[in-house]
Amino acid sequence: MFGRVASINSQICKMRFWIILSCWFTLSTILQAQEYRYEIGGAAGTSFYMGDANKNSLFKYPGIAGGLLMRYNISLHWAVKANILAGRVTGKSDGSGNYFPYGADHAFSRTFGETGAQVEFNFLPYSDRQEYLQTSRYTPYLLAGAGLTVASGERLFLNMSVPIGAGVKYKIKNRMNIGIEFSMRKLFGDDFDVTWNGTEPDLDNPYRIQGSLLKNKDWYSITMIYMTWDFGLRRDPCCGN
């Protein structure tokens, strides 16, 4: 009788030990996967446009782009990034390979501003610590999100944008990161490249064909190099720091 009770108590103690160990390991992995919660920094690079006056040429008539970004590191593999960016885009129908019904060449130039957020997925567990998790100081990543774009010109442009892209980031040392990122911004309008022919816009749906959300819409792209600084220590669940 007493031997059976002692055996049951021993099994209960073992189960408690493994449950506590498992919970501790899970908490430490989640809460200490990154030493810092946040990154903040600046970016600079180039921007270009794709639309009626440039169907498929990358980096044609590039402009200057730059801005600020902030990243929240959810885990070693996932992050959320917010950005405020500005840049310049230029387009010319001359040499685009398209025939326009107005029978003349058209050109435009616009300064744009953008605010938005993206979700990033790191292919490798990104950190310069937690080596037992096989972390890496560098990682390629993918991004997708949503934003709002405004652009100056003869007619103000305001439209939603959907950024998709990829990049590579590297931790130079603790709390300092550098990266390069290429992304395309899908717009839900065809007047990002608008010019005017007296009374009507030339490149706003020039063929007068009814489009859809995926057809006859403009794009722009940003390629940037950025540097960020880590801050916001994660709370230690054991010590309360």
Secondary structure by P-SEA (a helix, b strand, c coil): caaaaaaaaaaaaaaaaaaaaaaaaaaaaaaaccccccccccccccccccccccccccccbbbbbcccccccccccccccccccccbbbbbbcccccccccccbbbbbcccccccbbbbbbbccccccccccccccccccccccccbbbbbbccbbbbbbbbbbbcccccccccccccbbbbbbbbbcccccccccccccccccccccccccccccbbbbbbbbcbbbbbccccccccccc
